[in-house]
Amino acid sequence: MLKTQLPITLLLLSVLSLGCTEAGTPTNTTTPTSNGSTATAVGINGIHTGEIWTVNPFSGSKRFNLQTSQTVKVSDGLAYPTRDGSTFVEVFVDHENNTNCILDSDNFSTFNVRDTRTGSVLGSFKTNSDFSSEVRLSPDGEQIALKIAQASTDCEDSGKNRRFSVFSKNGEQLYRHFDESVVSFDWHPDGRLVFVNVSSLDANRYELQIESTPGSHMFDTLLSWDRASDVTGYIGFRVGPTGADAVIEEVIDSAAGLSGVKWRDSRVRHFTLFEIANESAMFVHEDGNKPRVNAPAFSPDGQHILVTEGYSQGSVVFNATSLEIDSFDFNPALETDELGTFSVLSAASQHMSYIVPVNQKLQPMPPRQYSANIRPVLANQGDGVVSTVLFEPLRTITWTPVID
């Protein structure tokens, strides 16, 4: 049985991560239809299809099918897929006693590149160097990008000097950046590396760099911008499927500036790869609370973004016959009628995950009006039970096509 989890707050562009119970099912709040009918799984999330991949360092990695509401456990480790979902890199961290000192030969991290459909291992290697939580697998599944520490003989230094690096799927180091200025990164759909770094001339200025050609490790500056006064850092940079736009999470709470921290006070921006500005905010929150929008994820066609909003209270009115969302009620009381319409309750201090179009400007969150393109993510539990779904932003969230 699914249950609801704590919320996440909405802001400029944003994203989510799949919250799961220990059994691996999506967390949510459930409500039956008023006439006892069962809403069909197909169409429960409207026109949206595909699978949402989530990573939880405590319960492993899973993918949630938007049409069938089925959750499949991918790995007990941390799994990061390619854009098409056909391949993923699986990471197992085996650090004795969870200490930062990982120099002992018994403490290491294992990287396995696997075929999603068959589970077969396509490449594997181990390292005893500490690395950051953002890991990106290249579109062809051949290379792994991450920030990893230089090997050290001193435990106090083992987690320091994490530099942006690229490894082959079998562990050959192909590139290591010359300093620690890279803060977030991704692969362009054409196989080029793209990253955000702090300017060497001004610590408050950031640059977007792109590889000249795939594998050249020569980078050109696409654009630069000054960090807003309330921003303490950037994480979660993702290039869209078309290669023309991107999203990034702006962290505004210095105490929660790590991507592994849950419910970061952050906002997300959507921008083209050639222009970024403070007014490029995609979503706004209107009640004065700090934004808490995390881990943005593009849909496979690049037309929508998955987001989680953290301060909403109320119920989503869902029509079991048309499979359409009729309205959002800010009174968290359950409502039903005789026409087969039922509410999916979002309890006080809870949150929901939403799908919104990328071209939506200054969309209030939670949405004041739903449509075919602006709607919460739902799950069909069977027997007339439908639930809202939340995605916890503990690690990277990825939206891929359905993997058979």
N, C-alpha and C positions, 0 to 999 in steps of 0.2 A: 504494500500500500504506500502511496506516495505522500509526502508531507511537505509543508512549506518551509522555506528558509528565510534568513534575514535579507533585507533589501540592499539595493545599490542605488546611488543617486544619479540623476540624469543631468547631462550638460551638453556642451558643444558636441561634436561627433562622439559616438561611443560604442562600446562593445561589452561582451559578456563572457561568462564561462559557465559550463554546465555544473550545477550543484547536484550532488548525488548522495544518496544514502550509502551506508556501508555495503549494502547489497548491490549498489551500482545503478539504482533507478533514479530518474530525475526527481528532484524535490519540488513540491507544489502543494496547492490547496485544491480539494476536489469537491464537486457538486453534481448531483444527479439531475437529469432532465425532469421537468415537472410532470410529464405524462408517462414517464418510465421508459421512453424510447432510448435507443442507443445511437449516438452520433457516429457516423462512419468515420473510420480512420482516414480514408482518402479525402483530401480537402479540408482536414481539420485546421491546417494552416494556410488555407486559401490557395493561391497560385504558387506558393513557395515549395520548393522541393530541395532535396539534398540532405547532407548529414553535417551535424555540428560536432566537431571534435573538441574534446575538453581534456585538460590535464590536471590531475590532482596528485600532489606528492604523497598523499596519505592513502588514497584508495585506487590509484592507477589512472589509466586513460580509457575514455569511452567515446563512442560516437552515437548521436541521437538522430534518428530518421524523422524529418519534419512531416512526412506524409503518413507513415505507419505508426509513429510514436514509439517505435522499438529502440531500446538502448542495447548496444553491443559493447562488451568490454574488449578493448583492443590489446591492452597490456597491463601487467602489474606495475610497470615502470612508467616513465614519462615518454609519451609518443607524440612526435611532431610530423605531420604528413606533408607530402608535396601538394601543390595546388589542386591537382586532379584526384588526390586521395589514393592513388594506385600504389604508392610506396610511402613508408614512414621510417623515421629513425627513432629507435627505442633506447632510452637511457636508463640505466640502473646505477644508482649512487650507493656505494657500499663504503661508507666512511665510519670507521669503528667509533662507537659511542657518540656518533653525530658531532664529533669535534671538528674544529677547523683545521686541525693538523692532519694532513692526509699523506704524509711522507712515508709512513710505514708501508711495506710491500703488500700488506694484507688490506690496505685501504685503497680503493680505486673506483673509477667510474667506467662502466662498459657501454659502448655505443654499438647497437645492432641496426643495420638498415635492412628492412624486411619488405617483402611483397605483401600488400594488404590482403589480397584474395587467398593466397596459398600459405602465408605465414613463413615462407622460406627465407632464410638469411642470405642477403645479397652482398653483405660486407660487414666487417666487425673489427673493432679495436678497443683497447683499454688505455686509460690515462690515469696518473695519480696527481694531475694538476687540477686545481680548483677552477670551476667555470661558473658563469652567470646563468640565470634561469632562462634567458632567451636563446633558443636554438632554432635554426632555420635550415631546412633541407632544400637543396636546389631543385628547380623544376624537373630535371631529368633524374633526380635521385642519386646522383653521383658524388655530390659534395655537401659538406656540412659547415655552416657558418655559425660561429659562437664567439663569445668573449672568454678567453681562458688565460689562467695565470702561467707565468713562466715557471719552469721547474726550479725548485729551491731546495736547499739542504737545511734551511732554517724554518722550523714550524711557524714562527711568528711572521714569516714572509710568504707562507704557502698560499694564502688567499689574496695576496696583493698583486699588483701589476697585471691585472686582467686586460689583455689586449684583444682587439678584434682579429680573429684568425679564421682560416679556412682549411679544412682537412678533406682528403678523399674519403670515400666510404670505407676504405681499408686502413685509414689512420695516417696516411702520408700528409705532412703539413705542407700545404700549397702556398699559404700566404700568412704573414703576421704583420699587423700594422705597426708603424714605427713608434707610436706612443699610445696613451690611454684615452685619447680624445673622442673616440667613437662611443656614442651613447646608445644608439639603437640602429637596427639594420634589417634588410630583407633582400630577397632576390627579385629582380625584374622578371616578368614572364619570358623574356628572350634570353635569360641566363646570365645577365649582368648583375653584379653586386651593386646595391644602393645603400648608403648609410647616412645617418645624421651625426655630425661631430661638432665639438666646441671649436670655435675659431682659435687659431694659435696667436692671434693678435688681440682678441677681446673675449674674456670669459663669459660675457653676456650676449655674445653673438654666436649664432649657430648656422651651420652650412649643410646643404644637401649635396652629397657627392655621388656620382654614378660612374661605373666602370666604362672606359672607352669602348672596349669590345669584350665579349665573354672570355674570361681567363687571362686577360692582359694584366690585371692588377694595377692598371694606370687609371687614375680617377680625374674626372672633370667636375667642377662646381656647377650645379644646376641653378641654385638659388641660395640666398642667405637672408637671415632675419634676426632682429633683436628680441631677446627673451622678454616676455611681459613681466612686469614688476612682481606679480604674485606667483609666478612659475618658478619652481625649485628644480625641475628637471624634466626629461622626456623619456618615455619608454613606449613599447608597443607599436613601433613604426611598421606599417604594412602598405605595400604597393598593391593597387587594384589589379584585377585580372586583365584589364585592357592595357595596363602599363602607362596610362595617362594621368592617373590620380593616386592619392595616397591618404592615409589617416595616421594620426599620431596622438598619443595620450600625453597631455600636459599635467604633470603632477604639481599640486599647489600645497601639499603638506610635506615638509621636509622630513618629518618623522616616519612617513609611509612611502618613501620614494623607491621602494624595491618592488619589482614586478611580482614577487612571491607574497606580498602583503595583501590581505583580503580587504576589500572595500576601501581602496585608496581615495582620498579626496583629489579628484582629477577631473579634467574635462578633455574632450576629444575634438580634434579639428580635422576637417576634410579639405583637401586642397589639391590643385593640379601640381604636377612635378615641376612646373615653371613659375608658380606664383603662390605665395603664402602671405597672409596678413592677419592681424588681430581680429579683424571683422569677419573672418572666414568661418566663424562659429556656425555650426549647423543646428544645434539644439540649445535651448535655454531652459533654465529652471526658474520659476517665478515666485517662489515662496521665501526667498532670502537665504535658504540653507546653502552651505557649501556644496558645490557640485561633487558628485561621486560617480563618475562615468568611466568605466574601465574596459580595457581589452577589446577594441573594435575589431570586427570581422566583416569582410566583404562577402556578398553572395557570389557563387561561381560565375555569374554573368556580369558582375560588377555593378548591377543596378540597385542593389539594396545593401543595407548594413544592419548587422545584428547589434542591439544595444540593450543595456539593463538599467532600469530606473529605480532609484533607491528610496524615495520618500512617499510613493503613492500609497493611498489607502482607499479601499472601495471594492467594487465588483464589476466584472466585465459581463455585459449582457450578450449572450450568444444564442443564435437561433439554430435549433437542432435540425430544422428542415432545410433551410437555405445555406447552412454552414457559414453564415455571415455574422460578424460582430455588429450589434445594433448600437451600443452606446457604452459609455463608462460612467458608473454611478459612484460618487465619492462617499456615499453612505455605505459603510461596510456591512450593511445588513443584507442577508440573502433575499433575493426576489425571484418569484416565478409567476407564470400566468398559465392560462388554459390553452394557449396556442402552441405549446411546446418550446417556448423560449425559457432559457434558464440562465442563471448567473454563475460565473466562476468567481468565487470569493477571493479577494486579496486582502488579508487581514491587516489590522493596524500594525505598523512598523515592519511590514513585509514589502517585497519588491517584485517586479515582474520584468521579464525580458521582452523586448520589442523588435520587430522588423520594420525598418523605415526606408524610404527611397533616398538615394544619395543626392538627388537634386532638391531635396526639401530644405528650405532656408528658415532658420530661426523657429523650428518646430517646438512648441511648448511641450514639456514632458512633466508628468504623464500627458499623453495626447488628449486634447479636449474633444477630438472627434476622430473616430476610426474610419478606415476605408479599406479597399482591397490591398492597398500598399502600406498602410500604417496599422499595425495590429500586434497584439501580444502573442507570444509563442504559446501554443496549447498542446496538450497531450491527451489522447483518447485512451482511457484505462479500461474500456469495455463496460458492459452492463449499464450503459447510460451515464457513466462517470467521466467527466472531462475535467482537466486540471490545468492550471497555469504552470509554466516551466521557468525556472531561473537558472542562470549559468554563472557559476562562481568564477571570478577573475583571478584565480590563483596563478595561472600560467597562460600562455598563448591560447587563443580560441581560433579555430579554423573552420570555415564553411566550405565543404567540398561537394562535388556531385555524388550521387548515390553509388556506393561500391557494392556490386553484386556478390 
